[in-house]
């Protein structure tokens, strides 16, 4: 049964806790539990996005946060299909499918739809981010390697009180010609000793499938971005 009381979401579904499949995933989960902000890097198929989205859904289910904010740079990883119809939120939605699917798995389709209508789950394109301020929220920036330095600065300065934010990406898969905002963020963390954990997945951490691991290794061996 799905029920909202005030700003709190309640669901009597019993779910197993998120289980780490390797030591790096365990490190990632530990960082999420102990830090307000986490950077997570690595190749496709390592669970970077799934763990963040699932962890956010569990916090929301438990009433520990009021909102889940999802964002990513509007840069396709290939040839564009053209302009999507609809509102800005509707245009942005297809890019967020990997994240929203993970949240739906955890809270259910009906609860997800209600949360979106209430504004508790929000997709926030960079085009409308300036001037915003978030609090009591879990904020996930996916595909961060495709942010510019200006965009990553805008994102990082939106985060307010009682927030957990995850910056997720792979610096080897940038689809932009400018300097990567993700790379700049990592440089600043290391140069200034900022208290932001950087969790790095490797090829051996791929858990999506044997085929995924096989092809990531093949392309890495050719020196091609994947």
C-alpha positions in Angstrom: 0.0 0.0 0.0 1.3 3.5 -1.0 0.5 6.4 1.4 1.6 9.9 1.8 1.3 11.6 5.2 2.2 15.2 5.1 5.6 15.3 3.3 6.4 11.7 4.2 6.1 8.7 1.9 5.0 5.4 3.4 5.0 2.0 1.7 4.6 -1.3 3.4 6.7 -3.2 0.8 9.6 -4.9 2.5 12.8 -4.6 0.5 16.2 -6.2 1.0 19.1 -3.8 1.8 21.4 -2.8 -1.0 24.1 -5.4 -1.3 27.6 -4.6 -2.5 28.8 -7.0 -5.1 32.5 -6.2 -4.8 34.8 -4.2 -2.5 34.6 -1.0 -4.6 30.8 -1.1 -4.3 31.2 -1.5 -0.6 33.5 1.5 -0.5 30.9 3.5 -2.5 28.1 2.6 -0.1 30.3 3.4 2.9 31.0 6.8 1.4 27.3 7.5 0.8 26.6 6.7 4.5 29.3 8.9 5.9 29.7 11.9 3.5 27.5 14.7 2.2 29.1 14.6 -1.2 30.7 11.7 -3.2 32.4 11.6 -6.6 32.2 8.2 -8.3 34.2 7.3 -11.4 34.6 4.3 -13.6 33.5 2.4 -16.7 30.0 1.4 -17.8 28.4 -1.5 -15.9 29.9 -1.0 -12.5 26.7 0.1 -10.8 27.6 3.8 -10.3 24.2 5.1 -11.3 22.1 2.2 -10.0 23.5 2.3 -6.4 23.1 6.1 -6.2 19.5 6.0 -7.4 18.6 3.0 -5.3 20.2 4.6 -2.2 18.2 7.8 -2.8 15.0 5.9 -3.2 15.6 4.2 0.2 16.2 7.5 1.9 13.0 8.9 0.4 11.0 5.8 1.5 12.3 6.2 5.0 11.4 9.9 5.2 15.0 11.0 5.6 14.9 13.3 2.7 12.1 15.3 1.1 13.2 15.3 -2.5 15.3 13.5 -5.1 16.8 15.8 -7.7 18.1 14.2 -10.9 20.2 16.0 -13.4 22.7 15.4 -16.2 24.2 17.5 -19.0 22.0 17.5 -22.1 24.7 16.0 -24.3 23.8 12.8 -26.4 26.5 10.1 -26.5 26.1 9.7 -30.3 24.0 11.2 -33.1 21.0 13.1 -32.0 17.5 11.9 -32.7 16.4 15.5 -33.1 14.2 17.6 -30.8 11.9 15.8 -28.3 8.4 17.3 -28.1 6.8 18.6 -24.9 7.8 20.6 -21.9 11.4 21.0 -20.7 10.7 18.2 -18.1 9.3 16.0 -20.8 12.3 16.7 -23.1 14.7 15.9 -20.3 12.9 12.7 -19.1 14.4 10.3 -21.8 17.9 11.1 -20.7 17.1 10.2 -17.0 15.6 6.8 -17.8 18.4 4.7 -16.3 18.0 6.6 -13.0 14.2 6.7 -12.9 14.0 3.0 -13.7 16.2 2.2 -10.7 14.0 4.4 -8.4 10.8 2.8 -9.7 12.3 -0.7 -8.9 12.6 0.5 -5.3 9.4 2.4 -4.6 7.1 1.1 -7.4 5.6 2.8 -10.5 2.6 4.2 -8.7 4.6 5.8 -5.9 7.1 7.2 -8.4 4.3 8.9 -10.5 2.8 10.4 -7.3 6.2 11.7 -6.1 6.8 13.3 -9.5 3.4 15.0 -9.4 4.1 16.3 -5.9 7.5 17.6 -7.0 9.3 15.2 -4.6 11.2 13.7 -7.6 12.4 16.3 -9.9 14.4 16.3 -13.1 16.4 19.5 -13.2 18.0 20.4 -16.6 21.0 22.7 -16.5 19.0 25.2 -18.5 16.9 26.0 -15.4 19.4 25.4 -12.6 20.9 28.8 -12.1 19.3 30.6 -9.1 18.0 27.3 -7.6 18.8 26.1 -4.1 18.1 22.6 -2.8 17.8 21.4 0.8 16.7 18.1 2.5 17.4 16.3 -0.8 19.4 13.7 -2.5 21.0 15.2 -5.7 22.4 13.0 -8.4 24.5 14.5 -11.3 24.9 11.7 -13.8 27.3 11.7 -16.8 29.2 14.5 -15.1 32.2 14.1 -17.5 30.0 16.0 -20.1 29.6 19.1 -17.9 31.7 22.2 -18.7 33.7 23.9 -15.8 31.0 26.5 -15.6 28.2 24.0 -15.4 29.8 21.9 -12.6 30.4 25.1 -10.6 26.7 26.0 -11.1 25.7 22.5 -9.9 28.0 22.4 -6.9 26.8 25.8 -5.6 23.1 24.8 -5.7 23.5 22.3 -2.8 22.0 23.5 0.4 21.5 22.1 3.9 20.8 18.5 4.8 21.7 17.2 1.3 23.6 14.3 -0.1 25.0 14.8 -3.6 26.6 12.3 -5.9 28.6 13.4 -8.9 28.9 10.4 -11.2 30.8 9.9 -14.4 33.7 8.5 -16.4 36.4 11.0 -17.4 37.4 8.7 -20.3 33.9 9.1 -22.0 33.6 12.8 -22.4 31.5 13.8 -25.4 32.3 17.6 -25.3 35.1 19.5 -26.9 35.6 21.8 -23.9 37.4 21.1 -20.6 35.5 18.6 -18.5 33.9 20.0 -15.3 34.2 16.6 -13.7 38.0 16.5 -14.3 38.3 20.1 -12.9 36.3 19.1 -9.8 38.6 16.2 -9.1 41.6 18.4 -9.5 40.2 20.9 -7.0 39.4 18.1 -4.4 42.9 16.8 -4.6 44.7 20.2 -4.7 42.8 21.6 -1.7 42.3 18.4 0.3 38.5 18.8 0.2 36.5 16.3 2.3 34.8 14.7 -0.7 35.5 11.0 -1.3 36.4 10.0 -4.8 35.5 6.3 -5.4 37.1 4.8 -8.5 35.7 1.7 -10.2 38.0 -0.4 -12.4 37.4 -2.8 -15.3 37.3 -5.8 -12.9 34.4 -4.1 -11.0 32.0 -4.4 -13.9 28.9 -6.3 -12.8 26.3 -5.7 -15.5 27.2 -8.8 -17.6 30.0 -10.8 -19.0 29.3 -9.3 -22.4 29.5 -5.7 -21.0 32.9 -6.5 -19.4 34.2 -8.1 -22.5 33.4 -5.1 -24.7 34.6 -2.5 -22.3 37.9 -4.3 -22.1 38.1 -4.6 -25.9 37.5 -0.9 -26.5 39.9 0.0 -23.6 42.5 -2.2 -25.3 42.1 -0.2 -28.5 42.4 3.1 -26.6 38.9 4.1 -27.7 36.5 5.9 -25.3 33.4 3.9 -24.5 
